[in-house]
Amino acid sequence: MVYTTLQRSQKVLAASRQVHKISAQVQERRAAEETVTGSFASFIHGVQPEHLSEVVRHRSKRMILDSIGVGLLGSMTRVFDITLQYCQQLYVSNAVSSIYGRKGLKLSPTLAAFVNGVAVHSMDFDDTWHPATHPSGAVLPTLLAASQMLPPNSKPNGLDFLLAFNVGIEVQGRLMHFSTEAHNIPKRFHPPSVVGTLGSTAAAAKLLSLSGTQCAHALAIAASLAGAPMANAATQAKPLHVGNAARLGFEAALLAARGMEASPLILDNLPECSGFNAFYGDYQPKPLPLPANSHQFLLEKQDIAFKRFPAHLGMHWIVDAALSVRNLLINYYGSFSPSLIRAILLRIPASKYINRPFPESEHQARHSFQFNACTALLDGEVGVYSFTDASIHRRELTELLAKVLVEHPKDNIANFDEMYGEVALILENREVLTGRCDTFYGHWRRPLSRESLLKKFRSNATYVLPEDKVNAIITIVGNMENLPDSSLLASSL
């Protein structure tokens, strides 16, 4: 009888403990949903395709198409070759994911995301958002690789893919809006290496159908894999920032799916114990509302900038200003002649890493106000060919660069939503001609037309693909919502 009573007491105690455990879990879940981190996790898990407006679908498909074209072109670069050769030497047991510009070659999903991410940013030709980051390059390679990784009976359809892409973009934008510092041209961390990593994680978590709890852990794991310094801008290492964001963000989601746990408060602003606020000193996060009947994505309010030539976004202002003043000179004198010019004055924002008087490499040239202004003046355009060694080291270009002076007006802020570019030619006869650009064609205030975007895509993609393949990709992306198997897009590359 004593033994039986003891057994019953133990059962009651065990049941009581189980009740307390469940209660604690419920309270913890409720508490998590009230945190910034919990709200992001709930959003990623809960958002549905019907929350995508027509505007968001349209803009995100433009981003996908442009990013693919840039990636295909980037597969011809030296930095891409180095990265690909490195990955091919690694042991791979599940080579299922396609590589830009390499028909028949496949790598493991995370390595494919890495290599394709490098391709997208290898020429600095990828899209740019505000606050400043390159949003597509960290997300699209992850989703392309993940779509091929999943078994045939659980392949996500095109609408699932489009939703996951927008989740990855949304998370990046929301995180950057929590910081005033993030609105300006960066000085410390390269933004895609920070928010891009978490965007990749969010997109993968959505496509892989992670639970809310797993989504929270995935974001926290990704934060431990994020960050790259701006000192590597204008070098071959900079494209690795985007490649790593795609790969490491993907890996964070896969680790969370396998049960790895991390801080449930990583996105919250914790005093004396840095989480995501380690990257931005003025980080002030807010919970992300869980979608009910509708959700307004940031992409609907803030469009994307698409580049017309492969260089840092800031170069587009100065190039358009240079082309404007070049036309003035031709109108006055009938032709452009460097001998007419005594000095060239650039009025540009103060930003050290894109102020390079005499660039020595293609990557430095892509980040040089001086080089891009002088190339536009000399050639009447800037394009892919402008950044070859032969073009960079021309005697006539070097002579023009020697005439450049720089000013940083106080009203010219290093911010892609507020900056301008101005080029003044001081002629030998003392006349001064000035060209100015406040908003270049391709900026979110002056978006590329469909015709211009398709022209850019065709020009980039036809470097490595035949015309019928190029047309097929355009059709697939244009009808993404109706695609029964999203891995068909990756297979078409």
N, C-alpha and C positions, 0 to 999 in steps of 0.2 A: 504493500500500500504506500509506504514511504517512497519507494522507488518510482511508482506510478505517479505520485504527486510531484516528485522531482522532475520526471519527464515532462509532465504537463507544464510545470513552471518554466522549464527550459524552452518549451514550444511557445509559450506565451511571450517569454522574453525575446525569443528569436523573431516572432511575429511583430512584436513592438518595435524591435530594431529595424525590421524591414519597412514598417510604416514610417518610421522616422527617416529612414534612408530615402524612401520615395518622396516624402514631404520635402526633404532637403533638396532633392533633385528638382522638384517642381519649383521650389523657391529660387534655386540657382538658375533654372531656365527663365523664370520670370525676371530675375535680376539681370540676366544676360541680355534679355530683350530690351531692357531699359538702358543698357549701355550703348555707346556709339558702336563698339565692335559688334555687339549682339544685333543691333539694328541693321548693320551692313550685311551680316550673315543671313538674317531673316529676309532681307531684300533679295540677295543672290538666290536663295533657295525658293522664295515665293513668287518672284516676278514671272509673268506669263506672256506668251506671244501677243495676246490681245492688248497688252500695254504699249506695244510699239505703234506709234502713229505713222501715217503715210509719210510725213516729213522725215521722221527718224529712219524709216526703212529706206527711203530714197537717198538720204545723205550717207547712211552707212554703206549702202551698196556702191556708191561712188568711191568711198574710202577703200573698200575691199578691192575694187577694180584697179584703182590707182596703185595700191600697195603691191598687188600682184605684178603689175607692169614694172614698177620700180625694182622689185625683187628679181624679176627675170633679167633686167638689164644689169643689176648688181651681181648676178652670177658670172659675169665676165671679168670681174675685178680681181686684182692680186690678193687683197685681203680675204676675199671669198675663197680663193684657191687654197690659201694657207690654212684657213679654218676647215675646209672640207677634207684636205689631206690629213689633218690632225684627227678629225673624227673617224675617218676611214681606217686609221691605224688602231683605234680602240676596239676592244672586243665587243661584238654586237650579236645578240642571240635572237633579237626580234626586229629585224630590218623590214619594216612594213610601211614606212612613211616616205613620201616623195620629196625630192629636192628640186628647187628652182633651177631650170635650165639644164638638167642632167637626166635625160630620158632613160628610164630603166633602172636608175640608181636609187636605192632606198637605204635609209638608216633607221635606227631605233627612234621611236617617237620624240623623246626629249632631245636627242642629238639633231634630228631633223628640224625641230623648232629652233634650236640654237643656230644651225647653219643658215636656215632661211631668214632668221632675224638679222643675222650679220649681212646677208645679201641686201635686205631692204634698206639698211642704213649705210651701206658701204660707200655710197656716193652722196650722201646727205640729200637725197632726192625725195624722201618720204614726207607725208603730210605733217602739218603742225597745227596745234590747237592753242587756245587761250583759256586759262593760264598755260604758259609755255611748256609743251612737251610734244613728242611724236607718238600719238596714241595707237595707231594701227599696227606698227611694226612689232610690238611686244605681244599683241593679241592674236592677229591673224595666223602667224606661223604655228602658234600653239593649237589653235582650233583645226587647222589643216592636218596637223600631225595626229591629233587626238581622234579626228573623224575616221582616220584610216586604222587606228589602233583598235577600235571597238569591234566586237564580233559581228558577223553579218546579221544576226537576228536582233541586234540592238543599235543599229546605225541611226544616228540622229538625222532627221530630215532637214531640208534647207531652212525652214522657219525656226527650228531649234537652233541651228547654227547661227542664224541672224540674231536671234535673241541673246545667245551666249556672247556673240561679238559685242553687242550693245551693252551688255552687263559689264564686260571688261572695259569698255570706253567710259561708261558711267562712273564706275568706281574710281578710275583715274581722275576724272574731272571733279568729282565730289571731294576727293582728298586734297587736290590742289586749291580748290576754292576755300579751304580752311586756313590758308596762309596768304597774307599780303605779299610776303617775300616771294612766294611761288609765282606771282603774277608777272614778275620782271624777268629779264634775261638772266639765267642762273649764274652764280659765282662759285658755289661750293659743290653741290652734287648735280650730276647730269640727270634731269627729271625722268627720262625713260627708265633709268636704272633703279629709280625709287618707285614712283607710282606705276610705271610700266610693269614691274615685277608683280605688284599686287593686282593690277588689271589682268595680267595673264592668269594669275591664280583664280581670280573671280570668274573669268571666262571658262577656264577648264573645269572649275567646280560646278558651274551651271551645266555644261555639256555632259559631264560625267554623273550628274544628278546626285551630288553630295547632299547629305542632310544639313540642316541649319547649324548644328553643332560642329560638324565636319568643316563647313564653310568658315566658321569662326577660327578654328584651329589652322586651317589652310592659310588664311590671311596672316595669322601670327607667325607661322613658319616662314612665309614669304618675306616678312619684315626682317627676319634674320638672314635672309639671302640677298637683301637689296642694298643698292648704293654703289656709286662709282664717281671718282673725282673729276671735276671739270678740267684739271690739268692735262688730261688725256684727250681733250678736244683737239681737233686738227691733227690727229695722228691715226695710224692704222688701228689703234686700240679702241677708238671711239665706237666703231660699229659693234664691237664686242658688248657694249653696254646694252644694246637692244637685243642682241642674240642671247645674252645671259638673262635678260628680263624675261624673254619668252621661255627659255629652257628652265630656269630656276623657279619661275612662277608655276610652270607646269609641274615640276617635281614637287613643289609644296602641296599642290592639290593631290597628287598621287600619294604622298606620304600621309596626308590627312585621311585619305580614303582607306589607308591600311591601318589607321588607328593612332597615328602619332598625335600627341596633344601639345599645345603651347598656350601662351598667355591669353585668357579670355578678355583682356582689357587692352590689347595691343594698340588699338586705334583711339583709345581714350587718352585724355590729357592728364597723365598722372604726375603729380609733383615729386621731384627727387627720385624718380624711377622711370627713366625715359622709355617710351614705346616708340610709336611712329613719330612723335614730336622730336626725336633725336635728329631727324632730317630737316625740320623747319622750326626755327626758334620761336616764331610767332604763331605756331599751330593752335587753332581754336576750333576743335571739331564739334559737329552737331549730329545728332542721330539722323539716319536716313529713313524717311517714312516708308513703312511697308505698303506696297501698292494695294489699293482697294479696287474700285471700279476703273481707275485711271492712274497714270503716272506720267509726269512730264520729264522726259529725259533731258539732260543738259544739252545734248546734241540738237534738240529742237530749238533751243534758245540761242545756242552758240555754234555757228557753222565752222567748217574746217578750212584751213588754207592749203591749197595745192600748189606746189612749186612748178614753175615753167622751165627751170634749168637746175642742174644738180649742185646746189650750194646752200649754205646756211640761209635761213629765211630772211635775215636782216639784209642780205645782199640784194634781194629783189627790189627794195626801195632805192638803193643807190644805183642799181643798173637802170631802172626806169628813169631816174633823174638824169643819169648820164646820157641815155638815149635821147631824152628831151632836149638837152643842151646841145648835143651833137647835131640834131636837126636844125636848131637855131643857127649854128655855125655854118652848116651847109647852105641854108637859106640866104645867109649874108654873103658867103664867099664862093658858093657854087660847088664846093667839095670839102671833105675833111682833110686837113693837113696838120700833123703834129707840130710842124715848124711854126705855125701861127700862134702856138700856145706858149706863154711864158711860165704860167703856174696853174695848177689845178687845186682848187680848194674844196674839200669835202666837209660838210657839216653833218655830223653823225652822232649817235648816242655814245656815251663813254662805256665801252665794254672791251676789256683788255684782250680777251681771247679771239675777238674778230677784228682787231686793229693790228694788222700785220703788213708793214710797209713793203717788204721784199720777200714774199713767200718762196720757199725752196722746193716744196713738194705739192702734189695734187691736193692733199688733205689740208695743208696750210692755205693753199689758193682758194679752196672752197670756204675758208673762214677769214677772208681778207677783203675789207671794204675797198682798199686801194687797188688790189688786183682786179676785182670785178668791175669797178668803175672804169679803169683804164682799158680793160678788155672790151667793154661795151663801147667806149669812145673809139677805139682803134678799129674794131671789127663790125660795129653796128649791131651786134647781138652777142649773147652768151649762150653756149650750148654744151653738149656732152664733150665735144672735141676741145673745148676751151681749156680743159684741165689736163691735157696730155703734156708730157715733158717738153715736147717740141714747141707747144704753144706758150707754156709758162716761161721758158727761157729765151724767147725771142729778143733780139737786140732792141728793136723798136719799142717793145713793151717795157723793157727795163728802162729805157730812156724816158718813157712817159711816166713811169712810176717815180722816177727821180724828181719829177716836177710837182709831186703831190704834197699838199699841206693839209692838216687836219684841224678842225675846230669842233668843240663839243658844246653847243648852245645849251643853256640851262633848261630851255623848254623842250629839248629833244631827249625824251626819257627812254631808257633802255627797256622798253615794254612794247610787245608786238601789237598792242591795241592803240598805242599812243605815239609811237615814234614816226619820224619822217626822214627822208633822205634828200640832200641838196648838194648839187655839184655846180660850182662856179668856175668858169674858164676865164682866167686873166690873160688877155691876148698881148702880143708883143706891141701892139699899137695903143695899149693901156685900156682898151675897151674891156668890159666885163659882161659876159653872158651867163645866165643862171638857169638851171633846170631843177625842178623840185618834184618829188613824189610824196604824197600823203597816204595814198592807198594804191598798191600795185594790183594789177590784174591777176587774180588767183587768191588774193586775200579774202577772208570771210565777208568783208564788206563789198567786195567785187568778185563774186565766185566765178570760177571757170564755167563757161557754158558746156552743155553736153558735148557739143562738137569739139571744143578745145580739149576736154578731158579724154574723149575717145582718140583724138589725134595724138595726145601724149602717150596714152596706153599703147596704141598701135606702133608708134615710133619706138617705144621701149621694148615691147614684147617681140617685135619682128627681128630684133637682133639675135634671138635664140630660137624662135618658133616659126613654123610656116604659117602662111596667112589663114589657112583653114582652122588651125588650132587656135589662133588668136581670135578669130570670129566665134569659135565655139565657147571660149572663156567669156567673151562679152555676153553671149546668149545665156550661159549658165548663171552668171552673176545677176543679169537683168531679171531673171525669173527665179531667183533664189527661193522665194517663198513657196514655190510649187515643186521644188526639187525633192523627190522621194528619198534620196540618199545623198547626204551632203558630202560624203567622201568622193563623189564624182568630180567635185571641183578640184580637189587635191590630185586626183588621178589624171586630170587634164593638163597638168603642169609638166 
